[in-house]
Amino acid sequence: MKLYTIGFTKKSAAKFFGLLREAEVTTLVDVRLNNVSQLSGFAKRDDLKYFLSEICDVQYAHRIDLAPTKSMLDDYKKRGASWASYEERFLELMKNRRVESTVPQELLNNAVLLCSEDGAGNCHRRLVAEYMAQQWGDVSIEHLT
């Protein structure tokens, strides 16, 4: 199984959709807690669904069960919790939600996980991809940058 990740910040629409086309992904799985923010530009849910279909022939899915809780995100972004603490809490959340059993493997096969962060280093999309790879085995991960 091949699983990709991508963030939309610091990317033009041309770069973003070009990366998706080049990777030949079939589905974009939005793992953001808030996918309708005005700050999302071309990655706002309804616009993104349209662009994905028209530009890349890619399906769109939103999986809130692969997003952090609001309090967890606020602790990290607004209250200065460390990345290590956030990562530990997020992985425990994935374990408690049993996402490896509730998210269909076929949904993530040749899919890309979307979040806002430019890089995957300190982003939960990387944690989701690595968690699924650990649980399912035989999953290769590529971060599109």
C-alpha positions as YAML, in Angstrom:
chain: A
units: angstrom
residues:
- id: 1
  name: MET
  ca: [0.00, 0.00, 0.00]
- id: 2
  name: LYS
  ca: [1.22, 3.49, -0.85]
- id: 3
  name: LEU
  ca: [0.17, 6.40, 1.37]
- id: 4
  name: TYR
  ca: [1.09, 10.03, 0.76]
- id: 5
  name: THR
  ca: [0.83, 13.16, 2.91]
- id: 6
  name: ILE
  ca: [0.66, 16.83, 1.91]
- id: 7
  name: GLY
  ca: [0.15, 20.23, 3.49]
- id: 8
  name: PHE
  ca: [-1.32, 23.16, 1.61]
- id: 9
  name: THR
  ca: [0.39, 26.14, 3.27]
- id: 10
  name: LYS
  ca: [3.31, 27.76, 1.46]
- id: 11
  name: LYS
  ca: [2.20, 26.10, -1.79]
- id: 12
  name: SER
  ca: [0.54, 27.70, -4.76]
- id: 13
  name: ALA
  ca: [-2.47, 25.92, -6.18]
- id: 14
  name: ALA
  ca: [-0.35, 24.99, -9.21]
- id: 15
  name: LYS
  ca: [2.31, 23.37, -7.01]
- id: 16
  name: PHE
  ca: [-0.25, 21.62, -4.78]
- id: 17
  name: PHE
  ca: [-2.33, 20.09, -7.57]
- id: 18
  name: GLY
  ca: [0.80, 19.36, -9.60]
- id: 19
  name: LEU
  ca: [2.18, 17.24, -6.74]
- id: 20
  name: LEU
  ca: [-1.09, 15.33, -6.51]
- id: 21
  name: ARG
  ca: [-1.17, 14.70, -10.27]
- id: 22
  name: GLU
  ca: [2.46, 13.63, -10.33]
- id: 23
  name: ALA
  ca: [1.89, 11.14, -7.47]
- id: 24
  name: GLU
  ca: [-1.24, 9.86, -9.24]
- id: 25
  name: VAL
  ca: [-3.22, 9.68, -6.01]
- id: 26
  name: THR
  ca: [-6.83, 8.55, -6.26]
- id: 27
  name: THR
  ca: [-8.25, 10.02, -3.05]
- id: 28
  name: LEU
  ca: [-7.46, 12.98, -0.85]
- id: 29
  name: VAL
  ca: [-8.32, 12.28, 2.78]
- id: 30
  name: ASP
  ca: [-8.74, 15.54, 4.68]
- id: 31
  name: VAL
  ca: [-7.59, 15.01, 8.27]
- id: 32
  name: ARG
  ca: [-8.10, 18.60, 9.42]
- id: 33
  name: LEU
  ca: [-10.33, 19.40, 12.34]
- id: 34
  name: ASN
  ca: [-11.56, 22.55, 10.59]
- id: 35
  name: ASN
  ca: [-11.78, 22.23, 6.83]
- id: 36
  name: VAL
  ca: [-13.96, 25.29, 6.14]
- id: 37
  name: SER
  ca: [-11.74, 28.10, 7.41]
- id: 38
  name: GLN
  ca: [-11.56, 31.19, 5.20]
- id: 39
  name: LEU
  ca: [-7.79, 31.06, 5.76]
- id: 40
  name: SER
  ca: [-7.59, 27.82, 3.78]
- id: 41
  name: GLY
  ca: [-7.80, 29.56, 0.40]
- id: 42
  name: PHE
  ca: [-8.04, 26.94, -2.37]
- id: 43
  name: ALA
  ca: [-8.05, 24.18, 0.29]
- id: 44
  name: LYS
  ca: [-11.41, 25.17, 1.81]
- id: 45
  name: ARG
  ca: [-13.60, 22.03, 1.75]
- id: 46
  name: ASP
  ca: [-16.08, 22.81, -1.03]
- id: 47
  name: ASP
  ca: [-13.52, 24.54, -3.26]
- id: 48
  name: LEU
  ca: [-11.05, 21.73, -2.71]
- id: 49
  name: LYS
  ca: [-13.61, 19.06, -3.63]
- id: 50
  name: TYR
  ca: [-14.33, 20.90, -6.88]
- id: 51
  name: PHE
  ca: [-10.67, 21.48, -7.79]
- id: 52
  name: LEU
  ca: [-9.70, 17.89, -7.00]
- id: 53
  name: SER
  ca: [-12.42, 16.55, -9.26]
- id: 54
  name: GLU
  ca: [-11.85, 18.99, -12.11]
- id: 55
  name: ILE
  ca: [-8.05, 19.22, -12.09]
- id: 56
  name: CYS
  ca: [-6.90, 15.78, -10.95]
- id: 57
  name: ASP
  ca: [-9.89, 13.42, -11.08]
- id: 58
  name: VAL
  ca: [-9.28, 12.75, -7.37]
- id: 59
  name: GLN
  ca: [-11.98, 11.85, -4.84]
- id: 60
  name: TYR
  ca: [-12.35, 13.76, -1.56]
- id: 61
  name: ALA
  ca: [-13.06, 12.34, 1.91]
- id: 62
  name: HIS
  ca: [-13.06, 14.08, 5.28]
- id: 63
  name: ARG
  ca: [-12.11, 11.87, 8.23]
- id: 64
  name: ILE
  ca: [-12.58, 13.76, 11.48]
- id: 65
  name: ASP
  ca: [-11.58, 10.61, 13.36]
- id: 66
  name: LEU
  ca: [-8.05, 11.17, 12.04]
- id: 67
  name: ALA
  ca: [-7.92, 14.73, 13.41]
- id: 68
  name: PRO
  ca: [-6.84, 15.87, 16.86]
- id: 69
  name: THR
  ca: [-9.38, 17.16, 19.35]
- id: 70
  name: LYS
  ca: [-9.79, 20.93, 19.61]
- id: 71
  name: SER
  ca: [-8.37, 21.00, 23.14]
- id: 72
  name: MET
  ca: [-5.34, 18.96, 22.08]
- id: 73
  name: LEU
  ca: [-4.71, 21.28, 19.15]
- id: 74
  name: ASP
  ca: [-5.20, 24.40, 21.29]
- id: 75
  name: ASP
  ca: [-2.77, 23.07, 23.91]
- id: 76
  name: TYR
  ca: [-0.10, 22.71, 21.25]
- id: 77
  name: LYS
  ca: [-0.79, 25.78, 19.08]
- id: 78
  name: LYS
  ca: [-1.99, 28.31, 21.66]
- id: 79
  name: ARG
  ca: [-0.77, 27.16, 25.06]
- id: 80
  name: GLY
  ca: [2.74, 26.07, 24.13]
- id: 81
  name: ALA
  ca: [2.57, 22.34, 24.84]
- id: 82
  name: SER
  ca: [5.63, 20.56, 23.46]
- id: 83
  name: TRP
  ca: [5.53, 18.58, 20.24]
- id: 84
  name: ALA
  ca: [6.54, 15.46, 22.19]
- id: 85
  name: SER
  ca: [3.54, 15.88, 24.49]
- id: 86
  name: TYR
  ca: [1.21, 16.52, 21.55]
- id: 87
  name: GLU
  ca: [2.54, 13.50, 19.67]
- id: 88
  name: GLU
  ca: [2.07, 11.22, 22.69]
- id: 89
  name: ARG
  ca: [-1.50, 12.44, 23.26]
- id: 90
  name: PHE
  ca: [-2.39, 12.20, 19.57]
- id: 91
  name: LEU
  ca: [-1.10, 8.65, 19.21]
- id: 92
  name: GLU
  ca: [-3.05, 7.63, 22.30]
- id: 93
  name: LEU
  ca: [-6.14, 9.20, 20.73]
- id: 94
  name: MET
  ca: [-5.63, 7.16, 17.53]
- id: 95
  name: LYS
  ca: [-5.24, 4.02, 19.63]
- id: 96
  name: ASN
  ca: [-8.39, 4.77, 21.66]
- id: 97
  name: ARG
  ca: [-10.37, 5.51, 18.51]
- id: 98
  name: ARG
  ca: [-9.14, 2.21, 17.00]
- id: 99
  name: VAL
  ca: [-8.72, 3.92, 13.65]
- id: 100
  name: GLU
  ca: [-6.82, 0.94, 12.27]
- id: 101
  name: SER
  ca: [-10.12, -0.97, 12.52]
- id: 102
  name: THR
  ca: [-12.56, 1.78, 11.57]
- id: 103
  name: VAL
  ca: [-10.78, 3.39, 8.61]
- id: 104
  name: PRO
  ca: [-11.02, 1.14, 5.53]
- id: 105
  name: GLN
  ca: [-7.62, 0.21, 4.14]
- id: 106
  name: GLU
  ca: [-8.94, 0.68, 0.61]
- id: 107
  name: LEU
  ca: [-9.70, 4.33, 1.43]
- id: 108
  name: LEU
  ca: [-6.05, 5.00, 2.21]
- id: 109
  name: ASN
  ca: [-4.56, 2.89, -0.56]
- id: 110
  name: ASN
  ca: [-2.91, 5.33, -2.99]
- id: 111
  name: ALA
  ca: [-4.44, 8.21, -1.03]
- id: 112
  name: VAL
  ca: [-2.95, 11.43, 0.30]
- id: 113
  name: LEU
  ca: [-3.56, 12.71, 3.84]
- id: 114
  name: LEU
  ca: [-4.12, 16.47, 3.88]
- id: 115
  name: CYS
  ca: [-3.42, 18.92, 6.67]
- id: 116
  name: SER
  ca: [-2.38, 22.55, 6.71]
- id: 117
  name: GLU
  ca: [1.25, 22.34, 7.89]
- id: 118
  name: ASP
  ca: [3.81, 22.86, 5.14]
- id: 119
  name: GLY
  ca: [6.14, 20.12, 6.36]
- id: 120
  name: ALA
  ca: [5.22, 16.75, 7.80]
- id: 121
  name: GLY
  ca: [7.71, 16.86, 10.68]
- id: 122
  name: ASN
  ca: [5.44, 18.48, 13.26]
- id: 123
  name: CYS
  ca: [2.10, 17.58, 11.75]
- id: 124
  name: HIS
  ca: [-0.42, 14.97, 12.78]
- id: 125
  name: ARG
  ca: [-0.82, 13.73, 9.19]
- id: 126
  name: ARG
  ca: [2.63, 12.16, 9.52]
- id: 127
  name: LEU
  ca: [1.58, 10.58, 12.81]
- id: 128
  name: VAL
  ca: [-1.56, 9.15, 11.20]
- id: 129
  name: ALA
  ca: [0.43, 7.71, 8.29]
- id: 130
  name: GLU
  ca: [3.06, 6.17, 10.57]
- id: 131
  name: TYR
  ca: [0.43, 4.79, 12.96]
- id: 132
  name: MET
  ca: [-1.45, 3.12, 10.12]
- id: 133
  name: ALA
  ca: [1.78, 1.73, 8.66]
- id: 134
  name: GLN
  ca: [2.70, 0.29, 12.05]
- id: 135
  name: GLN
  ca: [-0.75, -1.24, 12.55]
- id: 136
  name: TRP
  ca: [-1.31, -2.56, 9.04]
- id: 137
  name: GLY
  ca: [2.23, -3.32, 7.87]
- id: 138
  name: ASP
  ca: [3.33, -3.18, 4.22]
- id: 139
  name: VAL
  ca: [2.57, 0.55, 3.92]
- id: 140
  name: SER
  ca: [5.07, 2.88, 2.29]
- id: 141
  name: ILE
  ca: [4.77, 6.59, 3.08]
- id: 142
  name: GLU
  ca: [5.81, 9.53, 0.94]
- id: 143
  name: HIS
  ca: [5.50, 13.16, 2.01]
- id: 144
  name: LEU
  ca: [4.75, 15.42, -0.97]
- id: 145
  name: THR
  ca: [6.64, 18.72, -0.71]
...
